[in-house]
């Protein structure tokens, strides 16, 4: 097996600069708008099925005439059969009335008689309920983060559990921010899928970091007097192959989902797969180049103060 001798402690600052650039681009993109699902912002969705071909601009023209609120339109193709769908999403309080929906449906059916347009789903969410759902989602993420910190703290208490847990949490925060800014930059809708992505990335990235900490603990037993920076560097180099292979194999599976979602216009898969792919890459990078080296900086400063 090939042995690596990468100085992760020296690479730390370059990786932090790369993350800073990504975060800066993401923050700037936020000023151009964040695409929130109605479950988070409140609003309504109307979905129609049809056959044949319909131009998006023709649908938008009718929707402009019949709807009072701003909207977004997305199309998707069924994996089997010749039926296609399009969905109109409206944001804000009282975004869609029963009268507006009826007028829109009648207009679409009259305009596209040969396409057999059928209303198959319609739902609305009030801003109050959306805010409650958003708060519960944040609480779920925070609870998960808390138990992650406690777990790492107890498991690695012999090598400074609290510091190891907190630096691992910093790496996880980086991963979560990357997934968020990817959604903003690509204009992806932030919906329930995003919460699933965040929770998955927390577990995945933490697993890679735990592998490194576990090797640090074993190497410390063998070399109790070794300097902490060298100890962590050796441990990361010993586990880098495992982390890279795990990351690549997982990303390949996710990229398959990305390809399928792009080919068939499946927005529900797209909002899950694309941030997940970038989150996995960030998880692999942060575990190797952020968590360990940041922990070394923490321990060295603590020793200097002592």
C-alpha positions in Angstrom: 0.0 0.0 0.0 1.3 3.4 -0.9 2.4 5.6 2.0 1.6 9.3 2.0 3.7 12.0 3.7 1.4 15.1 3.3 1.9 17.9 5.8 -1.8 18.6 6.7 -0.9 21.2 9.3 0.8 23.4 6.6 -2.0 22.8 4.2 -4.6 24.0 6.7 -4.4 27.7 5.9 -4.8 27.1 2.1 -7.9 25.0 2.7 -9.3 27.7 5.0 -8.7 30.2 2.2 -10.6 28.0 -0.3 -13.5 27.6 2.1 -13.5 31.4 2.7 -13.8 32.0 -1.1 -16.7 29.6 -1.4 -18.5 31.2 1.6 -17.9 34.7 0.1 -19.4 33.7 -3.2 -22.3 32.1 -1.3 -23.0 35.2 0.8 -23.0 37.4 -2.3 -25.4 35.0 -4.0 -27.8 35.3 -1.0 -28.4 38.9 -2.0 -29.9 37.7 -5.3 -32.4 35.6 -3.4 -32.8 32.3 -1.6 -35.2 29.8 -3.1 -37.2 28.5 -0.1 -39.8 25.8 -0.4 -43.3 26.8 0.7 -42.9 24.5 3.7 -40.3 27.1 4.9 -41.7 30.3 3.6 -45.4 29.7 3.2 -47.3 29.7 -0.1 -48.9 27.3 -2.5 -48.2 24.8 -5.2 -50.3 23.6 -8.1 -49.2 20.6 -10.2 -50.5 19.4 -13.5 -49.9 16.4 -15.7 -50.1 16.5 -19.5 -49.1 14.6 -22.6 -47.2 15.8 -25.7 -45.2 19.0 -25.8 -46.0 22.4 -24.2 -43.8 25.4 -24.3 -42.9 26.8 -20.9 -43.4 30.4 -22.1 -47.0 29.6 -23.1 -47.7 28.2 -19.6 -46.1 31.3 -18.0 -48.1 33.6 -20.1 -51.4 32.1 -18.9 -50.2 32.0 -15.3 -49.3 35.7 -15.4 -52.8 36.5 -16.5 -54.6 34.4 -13.9 -52.4 34.6 -10.8 -52.0 37.6 -8.6 -48.8 36.5 -6.9 -45.3 36.0 -8.3 -44.5 32.4 -9.1 -41.9 29.9 -10.3 -42.5 27.1 -12.8 -40.7 23.8 -13.1 -41.2 20.8 -15.5 -40.3 17.2 -15.1 -40.6 14.0 -17.2 -42.0 10.7 -15.8 -39.5 7.9 -15.7 -41.9 5.7 -17.5 -44.7 6.5 -20.0 -45.3 9.7 -22.0 -46.9 11.7 -19.2 -45.1 14.9 -18.2 -45.8 17.3 -15.3 -45.3 20.9 -14.5 -45.6 22.6 -11.1 -46.3 26.2 -10.3 -45.1 27.5 -6.9 -46.3 30.7 -5.3 -44.9 32.3 -2.2 -46.5 34.5 0.4 -49.7 34.7 2.5 -52.9 33.9 0.6 -50.9 33.3 -2.6 -53.6 31.2 -4.2 -57.3 31.4 -3.9 -59.8 28.8 -5.0 -61.1 31.2 -7.7 -57.5 31.8 -9.1 -56.9 28.1 -9.2 -60.1 27.4 -11.0 -59.5 30.1 -13.5 -56.0 29.0 -14.2 -57.0 25.3 -14.7 -59.8 26.3 -17.0 -57.5 28.5 -19.1 -54.9 25.8 -19.4 -57.4 23.2 -20.4 -58.8 25.5 -23.0 -55.4 26.5 -24.4 -54.0 23.0 -24.5 -57.0 20.9 -25.4 -54.9 18.2 -27.1 -52.5 17.8 -24.2 -55.1 16.5 -21.7 -53.9 18.8 -18.9 -55.1 17.5 -15.5 -54.8 19.0 -12.1 -53.4 16.3 -9.9 -52.1 18.1 -6.8 -52.7 21.4 -5.0 -51.6 22.4 -1.5 -50.9 25.5 0.5 -49.0 26.3 3.6 -49.5 29.4 5.8 -46.4 31.4 6.8 -47.1 30.6 10.5 -47.0 26.8 9.9 -44.0 27.3 7.6 -42.2 29.1 10.3 -43.0 26.3 12.8 -41.7 23.7 10.4 -38.5 25.6 9.8 -37.9 26.0 13.5 -38.5 22.3 14.1 -36.0 21.5 11.4 -33.3 23.7 12.9 -34.0 22.1 16.3 -33.5 18.7 14.8 -30.1 19.7 13.4 -29.0 21.3 16.6 -30.0 18.2 18.7 -28.0 16.0 16.3 -25.0 18.3 16.6 -25.2 18.3 20.4 -25.3 14.5 20.6 -22.4 14.3 18.1 -20.3 16.6 20.4 -21.1 14.6 23.5 -20.3 11.3 21.7 -17.0 12.4 20.4 -16.1 14.0 23.8 -16.7 10.8 25.7 -15.2 8.4 23.2 -11.9 10.4 22.9 -11.6 11.8 26.4 -8.1 10.2 26.7 -6.8 12.5 24.0 -8.7 15.6 25.0 -12.3 14.8 24.2 -13.9 18.2 24.5 -11.3 19.9 22.2 -11.6 17.0 19.7 -15.4 17.2 19.7 -15.4 21.0 19.2 -12.9 21.0 16.3 -14.8 18.1 14.7 -18.0 20.3 15.0 -16.2 23.2 13.3 -15.5 20.9 10.3 -19.2 19.8 10.3 -20.3 23.5 10.3 -18.1 24.0 7.2 -19.8 21.1 5.4 -23.3 22.3 6.3 -22.4 25.8 5.0 -21.1 24.4 1.8 -24.3 22.5 1.1 -26.3 25.6 1.9 -24.3 27.9 -0.4 -24.4 25.3 -3.2 -28.2 25.5 -3.1 -28.1 29.3 -3.2 -25.5 29.5 -6.0 -27.2 26.9 -8.2 -30.7 28.4 -7.4 -31.9 25.1 -5.9 -34.9 25.0 -3.7 -34.2 24.6 0.0 -36.8 22.1 1.1 -37.2 19.1 3.3 -34.6 17.3 1.2 -32.0 19.8 2.4 -32.6 18.9 6.0 -32.1 15.3 5.0 -28.9 16.2 3.3 -27.6 18.1 6.4 -28.3 15.2 8.7 -26.7 12.7 6.3 -23.6 14.9 5.9 -23.3 15.3 9.7 -23.1 11.5 10.1 -20.8 10.9 7.1 -18.3 13.6 7.8 -18.2 12.7 11.5 -17.4 9.1 10.6 -14.3 10.2 8.6 -13.1 12.4 11.5 -13.7 9.6 14.0 -11.5 7.3 12.0 -8.7 9.8 12.2 -9.1 10.5 15.9 -9.2 6.7 16.6 -5.8 6.4 14.8 -4.5 9.3 16.8 -5.5 7.6 20.0 -3.8 4.3 18.9 -0.6 6.1 17.8 -0.4 8.0 21.1 -0.4 4.8 23.0 2.6 3.6 20.9 4.4 7.0 21.0 3.3 8.9 24.1 6.1 11.5 23.8 5.5 12.4 20.1 4.7 16.0 19.4 1.0 16.5 18.8 1.4 18.0 15.3 3.5 15.1 14.1 1.2 12.6 15.7 -1.9 14.0 14.0 -0.1 14.3 10.7 1.1 10.6 10.7 -2.4 9.5 11.7 -4.1 11.3 8.9 -1.6 10.0 6.4 -2.3 6.5 7.6 -6.1 6.8 7.1 -6.1 9.0 3.9 -6.6 6.0 1.5 -9.6 4.8 3.4 -11.2 8.2 3.5 -10.6 8.9 -0.1 -11.9 5.5 -1.3 -15.0 5.9 0.9 -15.7 9.4 -0.4 -15.2 8.5 -4.1 -17.5 5.4 -3.9 -20.2 7.3 -2.2 -20.0 10.3 -4.6 -20.2 7.9 -7.6 -23.6 6.7 -6.3 -24.8 10.2 -5.7 -23.6 11.4 -9.1 -25.7 8.6 -10.6 -28.7 10.2 -8.9 -27.6 13.7 -10.2 -27.5 12.4 -13.8 -30.9 10.8 -13.6 -32.4 13.9 -12.1 -30.9 16.1 -14.9 -32.0 13.7 -17.7 -35.6 13.5 -16.5 -35.9 16.9 -14.9 -36.7 15.5 -11.5 -36.5 18.5 -9.2 -37.1 16.5 -6.1 -34.0 14.4 -6.8 -32.0 17.4 -7.9 -32.5 19.3 -4.6 -31.2 16.2 -2.7 -28.4 14.9 -5.0 -26.5 18.1 -5.9 -26.0 19.5 -2.4 -25.3 16.0 -1.2 -22.5 15.5 -3.8 -20.8 18.8 -2.8 -21.4 18.0 0.9 -19.6 14.6 0.5 -16.6 16.3 -1.1 -16.5 18.9 1.7 -16.9 16.2 4.3 -13.9 14.4 2.9 -11.8 17.5 2.7 -12.8 18.9 6.1 -12.1 15.6 7.9 -8.5 15.5 6.5 -7.5 19.2 6.3 -9.6 21.0 8.9 -10.6 18.9 12.0 -7.2 17.4 12.7 -5.0 20.4 12.0 -7.4 22.7 13.9 -7.2 20.4 16.9 -3.4 20.6 16.7 -3.6 24.4 16.8 -6.0 24.2 19.8 -3.7 21.8 21.8 -0.6 23.8 21.0 -2.1 27.0 22.2 -3.4 25.3 25.3 0.1 24.0 26.1 1.7 27.4 25.6 -0.8 29.0 28.0 -0.1 26.2 30.5 
